[in-house]
């Protein structure tokens, strides 16, 4: 067994809500597990995958991007 702080990862996805970018899970949690690559110059995420997982319940989510904000404004 892997020792990690996210118990939701142990059982696998509880739901699949991918397709609509979101800041929070339908369960109400806004803490997500994501895969990111850090930029060594800025020490910030320079790239990340759009598939994420809710850290509370394990549901699969589509993570938001900057372009989503521009589409919402139109």
Chimera marker file (.cmm) of the C-alpha trace (Angstrom):
<marker_set name="trace">
<marker id="1" x="0.000" y="0.000" z="0.000" r="1" g="1" b="0" radius="0.5"/>
<marker id="2" x="1.205" y="3.494" z="-0.865" r="1" g="1" b="0" radius="0.5"/>
<marker id="3" x="1.490" y="5.952" z="2.028" r="1" g="1" b="0" radius="0.5"/>
<marker id="4" x="-0.138" y="9.201" z="0.857" r="1" g="1" b="0" radius="0.5"/>
<marker id="5" x="-2.466" y="11.875" z="2.263" r="1" g="1" b="0" radius="0.5"/>
<marker id="6" x="-5.256" y="11.344" z="-0.269" r="1" g="1" b="0" radius="0.5"/>
<marker id="7" x="-7.452" y="8.453" z="0.844" r="1" g="1" b="0" radius="0.5"/>
<marker id="8" x="-9.635" y="8.973" z="-2.237" r="1" g="1" b="0" radius="0.5"/>
<marker id="9" x="-6.825" y="7.519" z="-4.363" r="1" g="1" b="0" radius="0.5"/>
<marker id="10" x="-7.030" y="4.149" z="-2.622" r="1" g="1" b="0" radius="0.5"/>
<marker id="11" x="-10.457" y="3.147" z="-3.950" r="1" g="1" b="0" radius="0.5"/>
<marker id="12" x="-10.415" y="4.651" z="-7.441" r="1" g="1" b="0" radius="0.5"/>
<marker id="13" x="-12.846" y="7.117" z="-9.023" r="1" g="1" b="0" radius="0.5"/>
<marker id="14" x="-16.270" y="7.567" z="-7.404" r="1" g="1" b="0" radius="0.5"/>
<marker id="15" x="-17.646" y="9.439" z="-10.412" r="1" g="1" b="0" radius="0.5"/>
<marker id="16" x="-16.612" y="10.820" z="-13.774" r="1" g="1" b="0" radius="0.5"/>
<marker id="17" x="-17.402" y="14.510" z="-14.227" r="1" g="1" b="0" radius="0.5"/>
<marker id="18" x="-14.876" y="15.196" z="-16.977" r="1" g="1" b="0" radius="0.5"/>
<marker id="19" x="-15.871" y="17.339" z="-19.940" r="1" g="1" b="0" radius="0.5"/>
<marker id="20" x="-16.795" y="20.623" z="-18.261" r="1" g="1" b="0" radius="0.5"/>
<marker id="21" x="-13.860" y="22.537" z="-16.723" r="1" g="1" b="0" radius="0.5"/>
<marker id="22" x="-14.498" y="23.181" z="-13.039" r="1" g="1" b="0" radius="0.5"/>
<marker id="23" x="-12.859" y="24.673" z="-9.952" r="1" g="1" b="0" radius="0.5"/>
<marker id="24" x="-14.601" y="22.306" z="-7.542" r="1" g="1" b="0" radius="0.5"/>
<marker id="25" x="-16.102" y="18.838" z="-7.377" r="1" g="1" b="0" radius="0.5"/>
<marker id="26" x="-19.857" y="18.205" z="-7.114" r="1" g="1" b="0" radius="0.5"/>
<marker id="27" x="-19.113" y="16.885" z="-3.588" r="1" g="1" b="0" radius="0.5"/>
<marker id="28" x="-18.155" y="20.465" z="-2.635" r="1" g="1" b="0" radius="0.5"/>
<marker id="29" x="-14.393" y="20.026" z="-2.322" r="1" g="1" b="0" radius="0.5"/>
<marker id="30" x="-12.082" y="22.422" z="-4.165" r="1" g="1" b="0" radius="0.5"/>
<marker id="31" x="-8.910" y="20.397" z="-3.458" r="1" g="1" b="0" radius="0.5"/>
<marker id="32" x="-7.774" y="18.407" z="-6.506" r="1" g="1" b="0" radius="0.5"/>
<marker id="33" x="-4.968" y="16.007" z="-7.290" r="1" g="1" b="0" radius="0.5"/>
<marker id="34" x="-3.280" y="16.953" z="-10.545" r="1" g="1" b="0" radius="0.5"/>
<marker id="35" x="-0.186" y="16.112" z="-12.584" r="1" g="1" b="0" radius="0.5"/>
<marker id="36" x="2.040" y="19.137" z="-13.157" r="1" g="1" b="0" radius="0.5"/>
<marker id="37" x="5.504" y="19.978" z="-14.440" r="1" g="1" b="0" radius="0.5"/>
<marker id="38" x="7.231" y="22.835" z="-12.657" r="1" g="1" b="0" radius="0.5"/>
<marker id="39" x="9.087" y="25.602" z="-14.464" r="1" g="1" b="0" radius="0.5"/>
<marker id="40" x="12.562" y="25.761" z="-12.900" r="1" g="1" b="0" radius="0.5"/>
<marker id="41" x="12.810" y="29.526" z="-13.476" r="1" g="1" b="0" radius="0.5"/>
<marker id="42" x="9.514" y="30.597" z="-11.912" r="1" g="1" b="0" radius="0.5"/>
<marker id="43" x="9.129" y="27.623" z="-9.533" r="1" g="1" b="0" radius="0.5"/>
<marker id="44" x="5.437" y="27.532" z="-10.544" r="1" g="1" b="0" radius="0.5"/>
<marker id="45" x="3.540" y="24.902" z="-12.526" r="1" g="1" b="0" radius="0.5"/>
<marker id="46" x="4.537" y="25.476" z="-16.139" r="1" g="1" b="0" radius="0.5"/>
<marker id="47" x="2.293" y="22.746" z="-17.553" r="1" g="1" b="0" radius="0.5"/>
<marker id="48" x="-0.422" y="20.478" z="-16.174" r="1" g="1" b="0" radius="0.5"/>
<marker id="49" x="-2.701" y="17.745" z="-17.441" r="1" g="1" b="0" radius="0.5"/>
<marker id="50" x="-6.378" y="18.656" z="-17.707" r="1" g="1" b="0" radius="0.5"/>
<marker id="51" x="-7.590" y="15.446" z="-16.064" r="1" g="1" b="0" radius="0.5"/>
<marker id="52" x="-7.663" y="15.746" z="-12.291" r="1" g="1" b="0" radius="0.5"/>
<marker id="53" x="-9.133" y="13.908" z="-9.340" r="1" g="1" b="0" radius="0.5"/>
<marker id="54" x="-11.014" y="15.233" z="-6.329" r="1" g="1" b="0" radius="0.5"/>
<marker id="55" x="-8.812" y="14.776" z="-3.267" r="1" g="1" b="0" radius="0.5"/>
<marker id="56" x="-11.870" y="14.289" z="-1.047" r="1" g="1" b="0" radius="0.5"/>
<marker id="57" x="-14.037" y="11.784" z="-2.921" r="1" g="1" b="0" radius="0.5"/>
<marker id="58" x="-11.894" y="10.595" z="-5.846" r="1" g="1" b="0" radius="0.5"/>
<marker id="59" x="-14.174" y="11.764" z="-8.687" r="1" g="1" b="0" radius="0.5"/>
<marker id="60" x="-12.525" y="12.465" z="-12.055" r="1" g="1" b="0" radius="0.5"/>
<marker id="61" x="-12.655" y="16.132" z="-13.109" r="1" g="1" b="0" radius="0.5"/>
<marker id="62" x="-11.585" y="18.367" z="-15.999" r="1" g="1" b="0" radius="0.5"/>
<marker id="63" x="-9.364" y="21.134" z="-14.654" r="1" g="1" b="0" radius="0.5"/>
<marker id="64" x="-9.877" y="24.718" z="-15.821" r="1" g="1" b="0" radius="0.5"/>
<marker id="65" x="-7.496" y="26.730" z="-18.001" r="1" g="1" b="0" radius="0.5"/>
<marker id="66" x="-7.086" y="30.424" z="-18.738" r="1" g="1" b="0" radius="0.5"/>
<marker id="67" x="-8.884" y="30.088" z="-22.068" r="1" g="1" b="0" radius="0.5"/>
<marker id="68" x="-12.004" y="28.775" z="-20.290" r="1" g="1" b="0" radius="0.5"/>
<marker id="69" x="-12.370" y="32.163" z="-18.587" r="1" g="1" b="0" radius="0.5"/>
<marker id="70" x="-12.248" y="33.937" z="-21.955" r="1" g="1" b="0" radius="0.5"/>
<marker id="71" x="-14.931" y="31.587" z="-23.366" r="1" g="1" b="0" radius="0.5"/>
<marker id="72" x="-17.197" y="32.229" z="-20.357" r="1" g="1" b="0" radius="0.5"/>
<marker id="73" x="-17.006" y="35.987" z="-21.012" r="1" g="1" b="0" radius="0.5"/>
<marker id="74" x="-18.385" y="35.656" z="-24.560" r="1" g="1" b="0" radius="0.5"/>
<link id1="1" id2="2" r="1" g="1" b="0" radius="0.2"/>
<link id1="2" id2="3" r="1" g="1" b="0" radius="0.2"/>
<link id1="3" id2="4" r="1" g="1" b="0" radius="0.2"/>
<link id1="4" id2="5" r="1" g="1" b="0" radius="0.2"/>
<link id1="5" id2="6" r="1" g="1" b="0" radius="0.2"/>
<link id1="6" id2="7" r="1" g="1" b="0" radius="0.2"/>
<link id1="7" id2="8" r="1" g="1" b="0" radius="0.2"/>
<link id1="8" id2="9" r="1" g="1" b="0" radius="0.2"/>
<link id1="9" id2="10" r="1" g="1" b="0" radius="0.2"/>
<link id1="10" id2="11" r="1" g="1" b="0" radius="0.2"/>
<link id1="11" id2="12" r="1" g="1" b="0" radius="0.2"/>
<link id1="12" id2="13" r="1" g="1" b="0" radius="0.2"/>
<link id1="13" id2="14" r="1" g="1" b="0" radius="0.2"/>
<link id1="14" id2="15" r="1" g="1" b="0" radius="0.2"/>
<link id1="15" id2="16" r="1" g="1" b="0" radius="0.2"/>
<link id1="16" id2="17" r="1" g="1" b="0" radius="0.2"/>
<link id1="17" id2="18" r="1" g="1" b="0" radius="0.2"/>
<link id1="18" id2="19" r="1" g="1" b="0" radius="0.2"/>
<link id1="19" id2="20" r="1" g="1" b="0" radius="0.2"/>
<link id1="20" id2="21" r="1" g="1" b="0" radius="0.2"/>
<link id1="21" id2="22" r="1" g="1" b="0" radius="0.2"/>
<link id1="22" id2="23" r="1" g="1" b="0" radius="0.2"/>
<link id1="23" id2="24" r="1" g="1" b="0" radius="0.2"/>
<link id1="24" id2="25" r="1" g="1" b="0" radius="0.2"/>
<link id1="25" id2="26" r="1" g="1" b="0" radius="0.2"/>
<link id1="26" id2="27" r="1" g="1" b="0" radius="0.2"/>
<link id1="27" id2="28" r="1" g="1" b="0" radius="0.2"/>
<link id1="28" id2="29" r="1" g="1" b="0" radius="0.2"/>
<link id1="29" id2="30" r="1" g="1" b="0" radius="0.2"/>
<link id1="30" id2="31" r="1" g="1" b="0" radius="0.2"/>
<link id1="31" id2="32" r="1" g="1" b="0" radius="0.2"/>
<link id1="32" id2="33" r="1" g="1" b="0" radius="0.2"/>
<link id1="33" id2="34" r="1" g="1" b="0" radius="0.2"/>
<link id1="34" id2="35" r="1" g="1" b="0" radius="0.2"/>
<link id1="35" id2="36" r="1" g="1" b="0" radius="0.2"/>
<link id1="36" id2="37" r="1" g="1" b="0" radius="0.2"/>
<link id1="37" id2="38" r="1" g="1" b="0" radius="0.2"/>
<link id1="38" id2="39" r="1" g="1" b="0" radius="0.2"/>
<link id1="39" id2="40" r="1" g="1" b="0" radius="0.2"/>
<link id1="40" id2="41" r="1" g="1" b="0" radius="0.2"/>
<link id1="41" id2="42" r="1" g="1" b="0" radius="0.2"/>
<link id1="42" id2="43" r="1" g="1" b="0" radius="0.2"/>
<link id1="43" id2="44" r="1" g="1" b="0" radius="0.2"/>
<link id1="44" id2="45" r="1" g="1" b="0" radius="0.2"/>
<link id1="45" id2="46" r="1" g="1" b="0" radius="0.2"/>
<link id1="46" id2="47" r="1" g="1" b="0" radius="0.2"/>
<link id1="47" id2="48" r="1" g="1" b="0" radius="0.2"/>
<link id1="48" id2="49" r="1" g="1" b="0" radius="0.2"/>
<link id1="49" id2="50" r="1" g="1" b="0" radius="0.2"/>
<link id1="50" id2="51" r="1" g="1" b="0" radius="0.2"/>
<link id1="51" id2="52" r="1" g="1" b="0" radius="0.2"/>
<link id1="52" id2="53" r="1" g="1" b="0" radius="0.2"/>
<link id1="53" id2="54" r="1" g="1" b="0" radius="0.2"/>
<link id1="54" id2="55" r="1" g="1" b="0" radius="0.2"/>
<link id1="55" id2="56" r="1" g="1" b="0" radius="0.2"/>
<link id1="56" id2="57" r="1" g="1" b="0" radius="0.2"/>
<link id1="57" id2="58" r="1" g="1" b="0" radius="0.2"/>
<link id1="58" id2="59" r="1" g="1" b="0" radius="0.2"/>
<link id1="59" id2="60" r="1" g="1" b="0" radius="0.2"/>
<link id1="60" id2="61" r="1" g="1" b="0" radius="0.2"/>
<link id1="61" id2="62" r="1" g="1" b="0" radius="0.2"/>
<link id1="62" id2="63" r="1" g="1" b="0" radius="0.2"/>
<link id1="63" id2="64" r="1" g="1" b="0" radius="0.2"/>
<link id1="64" id2="65" r="1" g="1" b="0" radius="0.2"/>
<link id1="65" id2="66" r="1" g="1" b="0" radius="0.2"/>
<link id1="66" id2="67" r="1" g="1" b="0" radius="0.2"/>
<link id1="67" id2="68" r="1" g="1" b="0" radius="0.2"/>
<link id1="68" id2="69" r="1" g="1" b="0" radius="0.2"/>
<link id1="69" id2="70" r="1" g="1" b="0" radius="0.2"/>
<link id1="70" id2="71" r="1" g="1" b="0" radius="0.2"/>
<link id1="71" id2="72" r="1" g="1" b="0" radius="0.2"/>
<link id1="72" id2="73" r="1" g="1" b="0" radius="0.2"/>
<link id1="73" id2="74" r="1" g="1" b="0" radius="0.2"/>
</marker_set>
